[in-house]
Amino acid sequence: MTTIAVTGHMDLTADSVLLVRAALDDLLKPHGGGDLIGISCIAAGSDSLFAEAVLAVGGRLVVVLPSQDYREAKVKAHHAETFDRLIDAADEVRVMPHTLANRQAYESANRALLEKADRLVAVWNGEPPSGKGGGTADVVAEAKALGLPVDVVWPVGAARRG
């Protein structure tokens, strides 16, 4: 059994969604057949694309929600249907002991992902941390500090909005 966690950008362009999903499918294909546990916070963008790819190869999905109010406070209307579908498909949903979705809750959820993982998939353009903490680059650095292998997924042509 292999347990893979994900971190990644939320703000992928529409064209990038297809590229990233195809790259995730290719990366996870060797882990198919029920030997994969994927851990994700199922945020819009990379987290949800990874969760869908895990399910597509027959893996088990574990969802880690940063806070008790995450669904109401942070899930936008365009992502609600996907979010709810992935919650329903998950084998396990763990809600971190934070009332409010804030930086502390996100960092706690990221630590929980890394604690359970054998490796990390980072849908990441390679840019350094923004300095705010809790972003993709920060999670990659933390995983490397823990000695976790990191697979960076950023296909040619991928881009972030804005």
C-alpha positions as CSV (number, residue, x, y, z in Angstrom):
1,M,0.0,0.0,0.0
2,T,1.4,3.4,-1.0
3,T,0.1,6.6,0.6
4,I,0.5,9.8,-1.5
5,A,-0.4,13.3,-0.4
6,V,-0.9,16.3,-2.6
7,T,-0.2,20.0,-2.5
8,G,-0.6,22.3,-5.4
9,H,-1.8,25.5,-6.9
10,M,-5.5,26.3,-6.9
11,D,-5.5,28.9,-9.6
12,L,-4.7,26.8,-12.7
13,T,-5.8,28.1,-16.1
14,A,-8.5,26.1,-17.9
15,D,-6.0,24.7,-20.4
16,S,-3.7,23.7,-17.5
17,V,-6.4,21.7,-15.8
18,L,-6.4,19.2,-18.7
19,L,-2.6,19.0,-18.8
20,V,-2.3,18.5,-15.0
21,R,-5.0,15.9,-14.9
22,A,-3.3,13.9,-17.6
23,A,0.1,14.2,-15.9
24,L,-1.5,13.0,-12.6
25,D,-3.2,10.1,-14.3
26,D,0.2,9.0,-15.8
27,L,1.9,9.4,-12.4
28,L,-0.7,7.4,-10.5
29,K,-1.3,4.7,-13.1
30,P,1.4,2.4,-11.7
31,H,-0.3,2.6,-8.3
32,G,-3.7,1.4,-9.5
33,G,-5.4,-1.8,-8.5
34,G,-6.3,-0.8,-5.0
35,D,-2.7,-0.3,-3.6
36,L,-3.0,3.4,-3.4
37,I,-4.3,5.8,-0.7
38,G,-4.5,9.4,-1.8
39,I,-4.7,12.2,0.8
40,S,-6.0,15.6,-0.2
41,C,-7.7,18.7,1.2
42,I,-9.8,18.7,-2.0
43,A,-9.5,22.4,-2.5
44,A,-10.3,23.7,-6.0
45,G,-7.6,23.1,-8.6
46,S,-4.7,20.7,-7.9
47,D,-6.1,19.0,-4.8
48,S,-9.3,18.0,-6.5
49,L,-7.6,17.0,-9.7
50,F,-5.4,14.7,-7.7
51,A,-8.3,13.2,-5.7
52,E,-10.2,12.5,-9.0
53,A,-7.1,10.8,-10.4
54,V,-6.7,8.7,-7.3
55,L,-10.3,7.5,-7.6
56,A,-9.9,6.9,-11.4
57,V,-7.1,4.3,-10.7
58,G,-9.1,2.6,-8.0
59,G,-7.3,4.1,-5.1
60,R,-8.8,5.1,-1.7
61,L,-9.3,8.7,-1.0
62,V,-8.7,10.3,2.4
63,V,-9.8,13.9,2.8
64,V,-8.3,16.2,5.4
65,L,-10.4,19.4,5.9
66,P,-8.6,22.3,7.6
67,S,-11.5,23.4,9.7
68,Q,-15.0,22.8,10.8
69,D,-16.3,25.8,8.7
70,Y,-14.2,24.9,5.6
71,R,-17.1,23.9,3.4
72,E,-19.2,27.0,4.2
73,A,-16.4,29.5,4.4
74,K,-14.0,28.6,1.6
75,V,-15.7,26.4,-1.0
76,K,-16.9,28.7,-3.8
77,A,-20.0,27.9,-5.8
78,H,-18.1,26.8,-8.9
79,H,-16.3,24.1,-6.9
80,A,-19.2,23.0,-4.5
81,E,-20.4,20.1,-6.7
82,T,-16.9,18.6,-7.1
83,F,-16.2,19.1,-3.4
84,D,-19.4,17.4,-2.3
85,R,-18.8,14.5,-4.8
86,L,-15.3,13.9,-3.5
87,I,-16.5,14.0,0.1
88,D,-19.1,11.4,-0.8
89,A,-16.4,9.3,-2.6
90,A,-13.9,9.4,0.3
91,D,-13.1,6.4,2.4
92,E,-12.3,8.7,5.3
93,V,-12.9,12.4,6.0
94,R,-10.8,14.0,8.8
95,V,-11.7,17.4,10.0
96,M,-8.9,19.2,11.8
97,P,-9.8,20.6,15.3
98,H,-10.0,24.3,14.1
99,T,-13.3,26.2,14.1
100,L,-12.2,28.7,11.5
101,A,-10.4,28.3,8.1
102,N,-7.3,30.4,8.6
103,R,-3.5,30.1,8.1
104,Q,-3.1,28.0,11.3
105,A,-5.8,25.6,10.1
106,Y,-4.2,25.2,6.7
107,E,-0.7,24.6,8.2
108,S,-2.2,22.0,10.5
109,A,-3.9,20.3,7.6
110,N,-0.7,20.3,5.6
111,R,1.2,18.7,8.5
112,A,-1.5,16.0,8.8
113,L,-1.1,15.2,5.1
114,L,2.6,14.9,5.4
115,E,2.5,12.8,8.6
116,K,0.4,10.1,6.9
117,A,2.2,10.1,3.5
118,D,4.9,7.9,2.0
119,R,5.5,10.6,-0.7
120,L,4.1,14.0,-1.8
121,V,2.9,15.0,-5.3
122,A,3.3,18.8,-5.8
123,V,1.5,20.4,-8.6
124,W,3.9,23.3,-8.5
125,N,5.5,25.7,-10.9
126,G,8.7,25.7,-8.8
127,E,8.5,29.3,-7.6
128,P,9.8,30.0,-4.1
129,P,7.5,30.6,-1.1
130,S,5.5,33.8,-1.1
131,G,6.4,34.5,2.5
132,K,2.8,34.1,3.7
133,G,3.3,30.5,4.9
134,G,1.3,27.4,4.1
135,G,1.6,27.6,0.3
136,T,2.7,24.9,-2.1
137,A,6.4,25.8,-1.9
138,D,6.3,25.7,1.9
139,V,4.7,22.3,1.9
140,V,7.3,21.0,-0.6
141,A,10.1,22.3,1.7
142,E,8.5,20.8,4.8
143,A,8.2,17.4,3.0
144,K,11.8,17.5,1.9
145,A,12.9,18.4,5.5
146,L,11.0,15.3,6.7
147,G,12.7,13.2,4.1
148,L,9.6,12.5,2.0
149,P,10.1,11.9,-1.7
150,V,8.5,14.7,-3.7
151,D,7.1,14.3,-7.3
152,V,6.7,17.7,-8.9
153,V,4.0,17.8,-11.6
154,W,4.1,20.9,-13.9
155,P,3.5,19.9,-17.5
156,V,4.9,22.0,-20.4
157,G,2.2,24.6,-21.1
158,A,0.8,24.7,-17.5
159,A,0.1,28.1,-16.1
160,R,-1.6,29.9,-13.3
161,R,-4.4,32.4,-13.7
162,G,-3.7,36.1,-13.2
